[in-house]
Amino acid sequence: MTQVCAAAAVALCLLPPLALAQASKEQTLADIRQDLTVLFVEMQRLKRELSTTGASAPAIGGTSANDRITSVEGELQRLTGKIEQLEFRIETIVKDGTNRIGDLEFRLVELEGGDAGAIGETSTLGGGVAAPAAASVPASSSDAGGAQLAVGEQADFDAADKALSDGDASAAAEQFALFSQNYPGSPLEGQARLKQGEAYEADGDMREAARAYLEAYSRDPNSAVAPEALFRLGRSLGRLGKVSEACVTLGEVGARHPGSDAASSAAAEMSALACT
């Protein structure tokens, strides 16, 4: 987690009145316990899938050698397909679990008053080397840049995007939030979170928009949507009255993503905010 994300998160946490601060902290701790429970359940499910039931037996039939060879080939194809499905599911759970653990580490350090910028890279859930993050792709791409999509994934994204285009910002924000929940680790997740923030912004909820932009950036600071997400986060902080935090965040856009369109937009916004 980067220092700029930590500063932005702290700025967002300071927005509620003091009377709500303790309730927000208690809710966050409850969320952490719930997230840890979810991760534990997922790991238990994976362990059960690695245990044999003793009831499986390959369907090998036929009387002649050719028939038996054909039957074996068919069974191998079936098992190969099943292995590929399980491999994709496990990779998705590992990536989502690793992201959640990193988020929990940040939130715990923040609650304890520590330096969130000093948090190192989160270890991959289950050990081993983390798989490279899938690049986010525009919503108009039907094949997500060649990445594998779950059944209905593109359709759900397009439905939420259509709601946003039709001006139903509230429904769009809800659908994009549901998309991220239903398809953790999706190659469209970064784009979904960015558009979720855009929907909140169109609905007049600038605080939730800033949270969505922070999530879009912190989930993968090297993704295709990261420069735009960081710019919109800084702009949202400025509109929420957190000018100093906004200037720091906007300044990071040009430093981390020089030459991008978002860097030019950030420079213009810094000028409007009279950042020094």
C-alpha positions in Angstrom: 0.0 0.0 0.0 1.5 3.3 -1.0 1.8 6.4 1.2 -0.6 8.3 -1.1 -3.3 5.7 -0.6 -2.7 5.8 3.2 -3.1 9.6 3.2 -6.2 9.5 1.1 -7.7 6.8 3.3 -7.0 8.7 6.4 -8.5 11.8 4.9 -11.7 9.9 4.1 -11.8 8.5 7.6 -11.7 12.0 9.0 -14.8 13.2 7.1 -17.6 11.9 9.5 -18.4 14.0 12.6 -16.6 13.0 15.8 -19.7 11.4 17.2 -19.6 8.8 14.4 -15.9 8.1 14.5 -16.1 5.4 17.2 -19.1 3.7 15.4 -17.1 3.7 12.2 -14.1 2.1 13.9 -16.3 -0.6 15.5 -17.9 -1.4 12.2 -14.5 -1.7 10.6 -13.3 -4.2 13.2 -16.5 -6.2 12.7 -15.8 -6.1 8.9 -12.3 -7.4 9.6 -13.6 -10.3 11.6 -16.1 -11.1 8.9 -13.5 -11.0 6.2 -11.2 -13.3 8.1 -14.1 -15.7 8.6 -14.8 -15.7 4.8 -11.2 -16.4 4.1 -11.2 -19.3 6.6 -14.3 -20.8 5.0 -12.8 -20.6 1.5 -9.6 -22.3 2.6 -11.6 -25.1 4.2 -13.6 -25.6 1.0 -10.4 -25.9 -0.9 -9.0 -28.5 1.5 -12.2 -30.6 1.2 -11.8 -30.5 -2.6 -8.3 -31.9 -2.2 -9.6 -34.9 -0.3 -10.9 -38.0 -2.2 -14.3 -39.4 -1.5 -13.4 -42.9 -2.6 -16.5 -43.0 -4.8 -15.0 -41.8 -8.1 -14.2 -44.3 -10.8 -13.3 -43.5 -14.4 -15.9 -44.6 -16.9 -13.8 -46.9 -19.1 -15.9 -49.0 -21.4 -15.7 -50.9 -24.6 -14.7 -54.4 -25.6 -12.2 -53.9 -28.3 -8.8 -52.1 -27.9 -9.9 -49.2 -30.1 -13.1 -48.7 -28.1 -11.2 -48.7 -24.8 -8.6 -46.2 -26.2 -11.4 -43.9 -27.3 -13.1 -44.2 -23.9 -9.8 -43.4 -22.1 -9.2 -40.4 -24.4 -12.7 -39.1 -23.6 -12.2 -39.5 -19.9 -8.8 -37.7 -20.0 -10.5 -34.8 -21.8 -13.2 -34.6 -19.2 -10.7 -34.7 -16.3 -8.4 -32.1 -18.0 -11.4 -29.7 -18.4 -12.3 -30.2 -14.7 -8.7 -29.6 -13.6 -8.6 -26.3 -15.6 -11.8 -25.2 -14.0 -10.5 -25.9 -10.5 -7.2 -24.2 -11.3 -8.9 -21.1 -12.4 -11.1 -21.1 -9.3 -8.1 -21.6 -7.0 -6.2 -18.8 -8.7 -9.1 -16.5 -8.3 -9.5 -17.3 -4.6 -5.8 -16.9 -3.9 -5.7 -13.5 -5.6 -8.8 -12.2 -3.9 -7.6 -13.6 -0.5 -4.2 -11.9 -0.9 -5.9 -8.6 -1.8 -8.2 -8.9 1.2 -5.3 -9.7 3.6 -3.4 -6.7 2.3 -6.5 -4.5 2.9 -6.9 -5.9 6.4 -3.3 -5.2 7.2 -3.7 -1.6 6.1 -6.9 -1.1 8.1 -5.5 -2.6 11.2 -2.4 -0.4 11.0 -4.6 2.6 10.4 -6.8 1.8 13.4 -3.7 1.3 15.7 -2.3 4.6 14.5 0.8 3.1 12.8 2.6 4.1 9.6 0.5 2.6 6.8 3.2 3.6 4.3 5.7 1.2 5.9 3.6 -1.9 5.1 5.5 -4.2 2.8 4.1 -6.3 0.0 1.5 -8.8 1.1 2.6 -12.5 1.0 0.6 -14.6 -1.4 -2.2 -16.5 0.3 -1.1 -20.1 0.7 2.6 -19.2 -0.1 4.4 -19.3 -3.5 4.7 -16.6 -6.0 1.8 -14.3 -6.8 0.4 -14.7 -10.3 0.7 -11.5 -12.4 -2.4 -9.4 -12.1 -4.7 -9.4 -15.1 -4.7 -6.1 -16.9 -8.0 -4.1 -16.8 -9.6 -3.6 -20.2 -12.2 -1.2 -21.6 -15.8 -2.2 -21.2 -16.3 -2.4 -24.9 -13.9 -5.4 -25.2 -16.0 -8.6 -25.5 -13.1 -10.9 -24.8 -11.4 -8.9 -22.0 -8.1 -8.9 -23.8 -8.0 -12.7 -24.0 -8.4 -13.2 -20.3 -10.8 -15.8 -19.1 -14.2 -14.5 -17.9 -16.8 -16.2 -15.8 -20.2 -17.0 -17.3 -22.3 -13.8 -17.4 -19.3 -11.6 -16.3 -19.2 -9.4 -19.4 -23.0 -9.2 -19.5 -23.2 -8.0 -15.9 -20.6 -5.4 -16.5 -22.3 -4.2 -19.6 -25.7 -4.0 -17.8 -24.1 -1.8 -15.1 -22.4 0.3 -17.7 -25.7 0.8 -19.5 -27.4 1.9 -16.3 -24.7 4.5 -16.0 -25.1 5.6 -19.6 -28.9 5.9 -19.2 -28.4 8.2 -16.2 -29.5 5.8 -13.5 -26.4 6.5 -11.4 -27.7 5.0 -8.2 -28.5 1.6 -9.8 -25.2 1.7 -11.7 -23.2 2.2 -8.5 -25.0 -0.7 -6.9 -24.5 -3.0 -9.9 -20.8 -2.2 -10.2 -20.4 -2.9 -6.4 -22.2 -6.2 -6.9 -20.0 -7.0 -9.9 -16.8 -6.6 -7.8 -18.3 -8.8 -5.1 -19.4 -11.5 -7.5 -16.2 -11.6 -9.7 -13.2 -11.0 -7.4 -10.0 -10.8 -9.4 -11.8 -10.2 -12.7 -9.9 -8.5 -15.5 -12.7 -6.0 -15.5 -12.5 -5.3 -11.8 -10.4 -2.1 -12.1 -12.7 -0.7 -14.7 -15.8 -1.6 -12.6 -14.5 0.2 -9.5 -13.6 3.2 -11.6 -17.1 3.4 -13.1 -18.5 2.7 -9.7 -16.8 5.9 -8.5 -18.1 7.7 -11.5 -21.6 6.6 -10.7 -21.4 7.8 -7.1 -20.0 11.1 -8.3 -22.9 11.5 -10.7 -25.3 10.7 -7.9 -23.8 13.4 -5.7 -22.1 11.1 -3.2 -18.5 12.4 -3.5 -17.3 10.6 -0.4 -18.2 7.1 -1.7 -16.8 8.1 -5.1 -13.5 8.8 -3.5 -13.6 5.5 -1.7 -14.3 3.7 -5.0 -11.4 5.5 -6.7 -9.1 4.6 -3.8 -10.1 1.0 -4.2 -9.6 1.1 -8.0 -6.0 2.4 -7.5 -4.9 0.5 -4.4 -6.0 -2.9 -5.8 -3.5 -2.6 -8.6 -1.4 0.6 -8.9 0.1 -0.7 -12.2 -3.2 -1.3 -14.0 -4.4 0.5 -17.0 -7.0 2.4 -15.0 -4.6 3.4 -12.1 -3.6 6.9 -13.5 -7.2 7.9 -14.0 -8.3 6.4 -10.6 -5.5 8.3 -8.8 -6.4 11.6 -10.6 -10.1 11.2 -9.7 -9.2 10.3 -6.1 -7.3 13.6 -5.8 -10.0 15.6 -7.5 -12.6 14.1 -5.2 -10.6 14.9 -2.1 -10.4 18.5 -3.3 -14.1 18.7 -3.7 -14.6 17.3 -0.2 -12.5 20.2 1.2 -9.4 18.1 1.8 -7.2 20.4 -0.2 -3.8 19.5 1.2 -4.5 15.8 0.8 -5.8 16.5 -2.7 -2.6 18.3 -3.7 -0.4 15.5 -2.5 -2.5 12.9 -4.3 -2.7 14.9 -7.6 1.1 15.5 -7.4 1.6 11.7 -7.4 -0.2 11.3 -10.7 2.5 13.1 -12.7 5.3 11.5 -10.6 4.0 7.9 -11.0 2.4 8.2 -14.5 4.3 10.9 -16.4 3.0 11.7 -19.8 -0.4 10.2 -19.3 -3.6 12.1 -19.9 -4.4 11.7 -16.2 -1.1 13.6 -15.4 -2.2 16.5 -17.5 -5.6 16.6 -15.9 -4.0 16.4 -12.5 -1.8 19.4 -13.3 -4.8 21.4 -14.3 -6.7 20.5 -11.2 -3.7 21.4 -9.0 -3.6 24.8 -10.6 -7.3 25.2 -9.9 -6.7 24.3 -6.2 -3.7 26.6 -6.0 -1.5 23.8 -4.9 2.0 25.0 -4.0 
